[in-house]
Amino acid sequence: MPDTLSAEKRTHKVILLTVFMMVVEIVAGTMFHSMALLADGWHMSTHVVAFVLTALAYYFGRRHAKDVQFTFGTGKVGVLGGFTSAIVLSGIALLMAAESIHRLFTPMSIHFREAIVIAAVGLAVNVVCALILKDDPHHHHHGHEHAHEGHHHDLNMRAAYLHVLADALTSVTAITALTLGYCFGWAWLDPVMGLVGTVVIVSWAYTLLRDTSSILLDRIPAHTDLPVVIREVIENDGDSVITDLHIWQVGVGKFAAIVSVVARRPKTPEEYRQALKIHDELVHVTVEVQICHDHEAVKFA
């Protein structure tokens, strides 16, 4: 819990800084006619959405942690929000692309020096946010029993950290385009960077849609080895055989499972659940046990 609260507080700080800079860049980009600055601001908005959803998930999960109406917990709240935000962001990206193309054929006078200053401030804010989110080496989990839990907490913070780094990269490209435009009169670079920003937002939105839709549709991630792991744990006694297995995600990095076991001398359902508890990503397990008098027939059927 302390680590979670610390992560939530750090997320709140990053949200405030990022929202402030996002508004400044979007307003300045509009005033100074810079698509590169607008792209940077709107790209920053994608991460604001991600940070807000993370904070809401922390809050909602803590508030409804013991609410029995949420059968498998509240892990999908943030997932649903992420799916919705990805659709909205895709629409924003299309509007940006249309405006950038329009600016290519109908250029506007760009206030390069002012835009460069704003973009530089945006880069500085991204660096500060990265330092806030950077992993604290003293809070890493050790030992097998905490390996999975620590891994998922690290993934959540690492995702936020990578979002900030992506923003920093966008700021660098905006500064580069504006500087070249100011020095060499290459005004066309500005709308081109707007198109680059569009591609970045679309790729991020697509990744978010892919990941969240898989969870919402109860698809087992290709990278997980849980089906194999569960079979190894249950069947390692040489007697128990899994005849039916269902696994689905109930949140990011959190899974539920229904396991049907047949054995000559079966253990109790609780004993099977206890054997699976070393895998912290399994937050809910239902075990059905049946006695079989023809074990070999079941094993090789």
ROKE-484245 format. One line per field, with one value per residue (C-alpha): x, y, z; residue number from 1; residue in three letters. Coordinates in nm, 4 decimals. Example, Ala and Ser with C-alpha at 12.3 -4.5 7.8 and 13.67 -1.06 7.14 Angstrom:
<recs>
u <- 1.2300|1.3670
v <- -0.4500|-0.1060
w <- 0.7800|0.7140
seq <- 1|2
type <- ALA|SER
</recs>
This chain:
<recs>
u <- 0.0000|0.2755|0.4295|0.0883|0.0189|0.3642|0.3028|-0.0370|0.1128|0.3860|0.1221|-0.0751|0.2336|0.2990|-0.0659|-0.0558|0.2696|0.1626|-0.1839|-0.0307|0.2233|-0.0321|-0.2621|0.0307|0.1509|-0.1924|-0.2753|0.0721|0.0639|-0.2672|-0.1478|0.1903|0.0531|0.2841|0.1591|0.4737|0.3849|0.0206|0.1257|0.3458|0.0592|-0.1950|0.0550|0.1031|-0.2754|-0.2633|-0.0388|-0.2520|-0.5392|-0.3206|-0.2057|-0.5593|-0.6874|-0.4058|-0.4932|-0.8668|-0.7943|-0.5919|-0.8743|-1.1647|-0.9870|-0.9125|-1.2655|-1.4414|-1.1837|-1.4373|-1.7494|-1.9034|-2.0912|-1.7609|-1.7285|-1.3715|-1.2641|-1.2338|-0.9325|-1.1188|-1.2267|-0.9007|-0.8995|-1.2428|-1.1351|-0.8204|-1.0209|-1.2542|-0.9713|-0.7899|-1.0947|-1.1176|-0.7451|-0.7704|-1.0294|-0.7994|-0.5145|-0.7280|-0.8158|-0.4471|-0.3570|-0.6209|-0.4996|-0.1335|-0.2090|-0.4070|-0.1095|0.1243|-0.0758|-0.1854|0.1096|0.0688|0.3225|0.4856|0.6252|0.9308|1.1168|0.8168|0.7246|1.0818|1.0789|0.7490|0.8748|1.1945|0.9895|0.7830|1.1007|1.2123|0.8754|0.9090|1.2534|1.1153|0.8249|1.0679|1.2705|0.9515|0.8444|1.1879|1.1979|1.3269|1.5808|1.5083|1.1482|1.2204|1.0686|1.2885|1.2224|1.0125|0.6956|0.6891|0.8394|0.5113|0.3573|0.6659|0.6849|0.3331|0.3811|0.7038|0.5222|0.2601|0.5198|0.7474|0.4611|0.4072|0.7832|0.7979|0.5038|0.7002|1.0099|0.7953|0.6733|1.0331|1.1208|0.8265|0.9429|1.2912|1.1534|0.9339|1.2311|1.4391|1.1718|1.1084|1.4806|1.5456|1.2425|1.3675|1.7275|1.6689|1.3114|1.1911|0.8385|0.7148|0.8907|0.6359|0.3259|0.5397|0.6161|0.2425|0.1969|0.4758|0.2979|-0.0212|0.1542|0.2894|-0.0561|-0.2210|0.0416|-0.0011|-0.3827|-0.3650|-0.1442|-0.3829|-0.6857|-0.5152|-0.4128|-0.7362|-0.9672|-0.7842|-0.8540|-1.2165|-1.2751|-1.1136|-0.8384|-0.5350|-0.2246|0.0193|0.3121|0.1724|0.2657|-0.0117|-0.1875|0.1372|0.2256|-0.1157|-0.0971|0.2528|0.1511|-0.1689|-0.0429|0.3020|0.1742|0.1337|-0.2284|-0.4257|-0.5263|-0.6805|-0.9763|-1.1005|-0.9178|-1.0409|-0.8192|-0.9079|-0.7786|-0.9665|-0.7258|-0.3786|-0.1543|-0.4294|-0.6036|-0.8878|-0.9072|-1.1569|-0.9888|-1.1561|-0.9428|-0.9909|-0.7850|-0.7973|-0.6989|-0.7809|-0.6738|-0.9254|-1.0020|-0.8302|-0.5084|-0.5006|-0.5649|-0.2868|-0.0448|-0.1271|-0.0889|0.2810|0.1634|0.0398|-0.1129|-0.3819|-0.6176|-0.9192|-0.9161|-1.2142|-1.1337|-1.3728|-1.2586|-1.3888|-1.2837|-1.1872|-1.1566|-1.0069|-0.7273|-0.5370|-0.8488|-0.8885|-0.5228|-0.5025|-0.8576
v <- 0.0000|0.2573|0.1980|0.2392|0.5634|0.6935|0.6121|0.7845|1.1006|1.1120|1.0661|1.3629|1.5876|1.4834|1.5431|1.9026|1.9831|1.8140|1.9740|2.3184|2.2706|2.1112|2.4146|2.6558|2.4719|2.4413|2.8095|2.9230|2.6989|2.8552|3.2114|3.1673|2.9545|2.6623|2.3122|2.1636|2.3285|2.2259|1.8668|1.8665|2.0016|1.7517|1.4685|1.5756|1.5554|1.1838|1.1303|1.3551|1.1181|0.8199|0.9786|1.0814|0.7305|0.5877|0.8195|0.7423|0.3704|0.4047|0.6039|0.3930|0.0677|0.1828|0.3131|-0.0008|-0.2605|-0.4361|-0.3750|-0.7170|-0.5804|-0.5890|-0.9658|-0.9631|-0.6260|-0.2893|-0.3618|-0.3019|0.0528|0.2013|-0.0368|0.0819|0.4435|0.3760|0.2183|0.5191|0.7719|0.5941|0.6430|1.0129|1.0635|0.9008|1.1636|1.4421|1.2978|1.3068|1.6733|1.7515|1.5750|1.7706|2.1035|2.0187|1.9323|2.2556|2.4527|2.2878|2.4321|2.7500|2.8531|3.1061|3.3423|3.1621|3.3422|3.1200|3.2744|3.2711|2.9166|2.7943|2.9371|2.7623|2.4321|2.4605|2.5156|2.2088|2.0032|2.1213|2.0217|1.6762|1.6335|1.7308|1.4844|1.2084|1.2684|1.2513|0.9218|0.7607|0.4339|0.4551|0.1708|0.1421|0.0345|-0.2603|-0.5915|-0.8918|-1.2624|-1.5037|-1.4465|-1.0793|-1.0992|-1.0843|-0.8124|-0.5921|-0.6489|-0.5156|-0.2121|-0.1384|-0.1760|0.0816|0.3413|0.2468|0.3070|0.6567|0.7185|0.6161|0.8454|1.1386|1.0407|1.0260|1.3790|1.4919|1.3465|1.5287|1.8535|1.8007|1.7472|2.0574|2.2683|2.1328|2.2097|2.5588|2.6386|2.5238|2.7180|3.0316|3.0004|2.8853|2.9915|2.6319|2.7087|2.3859|2.1881|2.3093|2.1439|1.8396|1.8032|1.8361|1.5290|1.3489|1.4265|1.2863|0.9594|0.9370|0.9918|0.7401|0.4752|0.5294|0.5205|0.2009|0.0316|0.1378|0.0128|-0.3205|-0.3774|-0.2593|-0.4404|-0.7681|-0.7293|-0.6232|-0.9239|-1.1645|-1.2638|-1.4344|-1.2260|-1.3995|-1.3198|-1.4926|-1.8503|-1.8888|-2.1824|-2.3814|-2.2701|-2.3653|-2.7099|-2.7659|-2.6664|-2.8742|-3.1826|-3.2137|-3.4703|-3.7286|-3.7887|-3.4696|-3.3884|-3.0603|-3.1373|-2.7795|-2.4490|-2.0919|-1.7862|-1.4212|-1.0794|-0.8800|-0.5865|-0.4938|-0.7863|-0.9455|-1.2716|-1.4980|-1.8693|-2.1572|-2.4952|-2.8376|-3.1155|-3.4923|-3.7276|-4.0669|-3.9178|-3.5492|-3.2758|-3.0244|-2.7179|-2.5020|-2.7051|-2.6511|-2.2776|-2.2551|-2.4169|-2.1434|-1.8532|-1.8124|-1.6512|-1.3104|-1.2225|-1.4848|-1.2806|-1.5128|-1.8900|-2.1266|-2.4984|-2.7836|-3.1292|-3.4686|-3.8219|-4.0517|-4.4280|-4.4684|-4.2171|-4.3300|-4.3044|-3.9455|-3.8606|-3.9923|-3.9232
w <- 0.0000|0.0757|-0.2675|-0.4331|-0.2454|-0.3373|-0.7042|-0.6869|-0.5358|-0.7989|-1.0685|-0.9315|-0.9513|-1.3093|-1.4046|-1.2753|-1.4566|-1.7792|-1.7907|-1.7377|-2.0160|-2.2481|-2.2232|-2.2724|-2.5857|-2.7448|-2.6815|-2.7921|-3.0995|-3.2012|-3.1367|-3.3082|-3.5970|-3.5190|-3.6027|-3.4458|-3.1148|-3.1496|-3.2230|-2.9154|-2.7040|-2.8336|-2.8015|-2.4417|-2.3993|-2.4819|-2.1847|-1.9632|-2.0377|-1.9497|-1.6215|-1.5230|-1.5912|-1.3807|-1.0919|-1.1239|-1.1293|-0.8064|-0.6436|-0.7706|-0.6890|-0.3343|-0.2787|-0.4068|-0.3045|-0.0770|-0.2854|-0.3523|-0.6541|-0.8424|-0.8662|-0.9962|-0.8579|-1.0290|-1.2487|-1.5754|-1.4888|-1.6093|-1.9058|-2.0205|-1.9810|-2.1814|-2.4634|-2.4778|-2.4671|-2.7519|-2.9759|-2.8840|-2.9420|-3.2849|-3.3775|-3.2542|-3.4626|-3.7778|-3.7170|-3.6673|-3.9926|-4.1856|-4.0421|-4.1113|-4.4747|-4.5080|-4.3689|-4.6214|-4.9103|-4.7327|-4.5129|-4.2330|-4.0821|-3.7880|-3.4810|-3.4631|-3.1693|-2.9343|-3.0399|-2.9801|-2.6265|-2.5439|-2.6886|-2.4810|-2.1654|-2.2594|-2.2883|-1.9438|-1.7941|-1.9509|-1.7933|-1.4504|-1.4902|-1.5903|-1.2739|-1.0627|-1.2202|-1.2337|-1.0385|-0.6834|-0.6523|-0.2794|-0.3488|-0.5770|-0.4682|-0.4085|-0.3747|-0.5763|-0.3791|-0.4770|-0.8211|-1.0121|-0.7951|-0.8120|-1.1868|-1.2458|-1.0234|-1.2099|-1.5425|-1.4441|-1.3463|-1.6354|-1.8799|-1.7378|-1.7507|-2.1168|-2.1987|-2.0576|-2.2565|-2.5715|-2.4943|-2.4525|-2.7927|-2.9524|-2.7903|-2.9319|-3.2840|-3.2482|-3.1364|-3.4256|-3.6849|-3.5485|-3.5259|-3.8838|-3.9995|-3.8226|-3.9467|-4.3046|-4.3741|-4.4001|-4.2867|-4.4482|-4.1714|-3.9168|-4.0724|-4.1558|-3.7840|-3.7258|-3.9462|-3.7585|-3.4323|-3.5822|-3.6650|-3.3085|-3.1569|-3.3930|-3.3166|-2.9424|-2.9730|-3.1811|-2.9215|-2.6454|-2.8410|-2.9060|-2.5442|-2.3807|-2.6238|-2.5556|-2.1836|-2.2333|-2.4618|-2.2118|-2.4514|-2.2993|-2.3817|-2.6158|-2.3838|-2.0742|-1.9838|-1.7251|-1.8997|-1.8946|-1.5406|-1.3988|-1.5588|-1.4219|-1.0678|-1.0619|-1.2461|-1.0892|-0.8346|-1.1128|-1.0206|-1.0872|-1.4456|-1.5664|-1.7912|-1.8397|-1.7979|-1.8506|-1.7933|-1.8458|-1.7451|-1.4830|-1.4996|-1.6154|-1.5222|-1.3106|-1.4000|-1.2899|-1.3648|-1.3535|-1.3252|-1.3469|-1.1967|-1.2098|-0.9909|-0.8235|-0.4890|-0.5358|-0.3015|-0.1704|-0.3857|-0.1224|-0.1494|-0.5256|-0.4762|-0.2199|-0.4658|-0.7199|-0.4742|-0.5532|-0.8770|-0.7599|-1.0967|-1.0249|-0.8077|-0.8286|-0.8799|-0.8851|-0.8634|-0.9415|-0.8258|-0.9387|-0.8468|-1.1340|-1.1050|-1.4533|-1.4381|-1.7425|-1.9587|-1.8546|-1.9052|-2.2580|-2.3769
seq <- 1|2|3|4|5|6|7|8|9|10|11|12|13|14|15|16|17|18|19|20|21|22|23|24|25|26|27|28|29|30|31|32|33|34|35|36|37|38|39|40|41|42|43|44|45|46|47|48|49|50|51|52|53|54|55|56|57|58|59|60|61|62|63|64|65|66|67|68|69|70|71|72|73|74|75|76|77|78|79|80|81|82|83|84|85|86|87|88|89|90|91|92|93|94|95|96|97|98|99|100|101|102|103|104|105|106|107|108|109|110|111|112|113|114|115|116|117|118|119|120|121|122|123|124|125|126|127|128|129|130|131|132|133|134|135|136|137|138|139|140|141|142|143|144|145|146|147|148|149|150|151|152|153|154|155|156|157|158|159|160|161|162|163|164|165|166|167|168|169|170|171|172|173|174|175|176|177|178|179|180|181|182|183|184|185|186|187|188|189|190|191|192|193|194|195|196|197|198|199|200|201|202|203|204|205|206|207|208|209|210|211|212|213|214|215|216|217|218|219|220|221|222|223|224|225|226|227|228|229|230|231|232|233|234|235|236|237|238|239|240|241|242|243|244|245|246|247|248|249|250|251|252|253|254|255|256|257|258|259|260|261|262|263|264|265|266|267|268|269|270|271|272|273|274|275|276|277|278|279|280|281|282|283|284|285|286|287|288|289|290|291|292|293|294|295|296|297|298|299|300|301
type <- MET|PRO|ASP|THR|LEU|SER|ALA|GLU|LYS|ARG|THR|HIS|LYS|VAL|ILE|LEU|LEU|THR|VAL|PHE|MET|MET|VAL|VAL|GLU|ILE|VAL|ALA|GLY|THR|MET|PHE|HIS|SER|MET|ALA|LEU|LEU|ALA|ASP|GLY|TRP|HIS|MET|SER|THR|HIS|VAL|VAL|ALA|PHE|VAL|LEU|THR|ALA|LEU|ALA|TYR|TYR|PHE|GLY|ARG|ARG|HIS|ALA|LYS|ASP|VAL|GLN|PHE|THR|PHE|GLY|THR|GLY|LYS|VAL|GLY|VAL|LEU|GLY|GLY|PHE|THR|SER|ALA|ILE|VAL|LEU|SER|GLY|ILE|ALA|LEU|LEU|MET|ALA|ALA|GLU|SER|ILE|HIS|ARG|LEU|PHE|THR|PRO|MET|SER|ILE|HIS|PHE|ARG|GLU|ALA|ILE|VAL|ILE|ALA|ALA|VAL|GLY|LEU|ALA|VAL|ASN|VAL|VAL|CYS|ALA|LEU|ILE|LEU|LYS|ASP|ASP|PRO|HIS|HIS|HIS|HIS|HIS|GLY|HIS|GLU|HIS|ALA|HIS|GLU|GLY|HIS|HIS|HIS|ASP|LEU|ASN|MET|ARG|ALA|ALA|TYR|LEU|HIS|VAL|LEU|ALA|ASP|ALA|LEU|THR|SER|VAL|THR|ALA|ILE|THR|ALA|LEU|THR|LEU|GLY|TYR|CYS|PHE|GLY|TRP|ALA|TRP|LEU|ASP|PRO|VAL|MET|GLY|LEU|VAL|GLY|THR|VAL|VAL|ILE|VAL|SER|TRP|ALA|TYR|THR|LEU|LEU|ARG|ASP|THR|SER|SER|ILE|LEU|LEU|ASP|ARG|ILE|PRO|ALA|HIS|THR|ASP|LEU|PRO|VAL|VAL|ILE|ARG|GLU|VAL|ILE|GLU|ASN|ASP|GLY|ASP|SER|VAL|ILE|THR|ASP|LEU|HIS|ILE|TRP|GLN|VAL|GLY|VAL|GLY|LYS|PHE|ALA|ALA|ILE|VAL|SER|VAL|VAL|ALA|ARG|ARG|PRO|LYS|THR|PRO|GLU|GLU|TYR|ARG|GLN|ALA|LEU|LYS|ILE|HIS|ASP|GLU|LEU|VAL|HIS|VAL|THR|VAL|GLU|VAL|GLN|ILE|CYS|HIS|ASP|HIS|GLU|ALA|VAL|LYS|PHE|ALA
</recs>
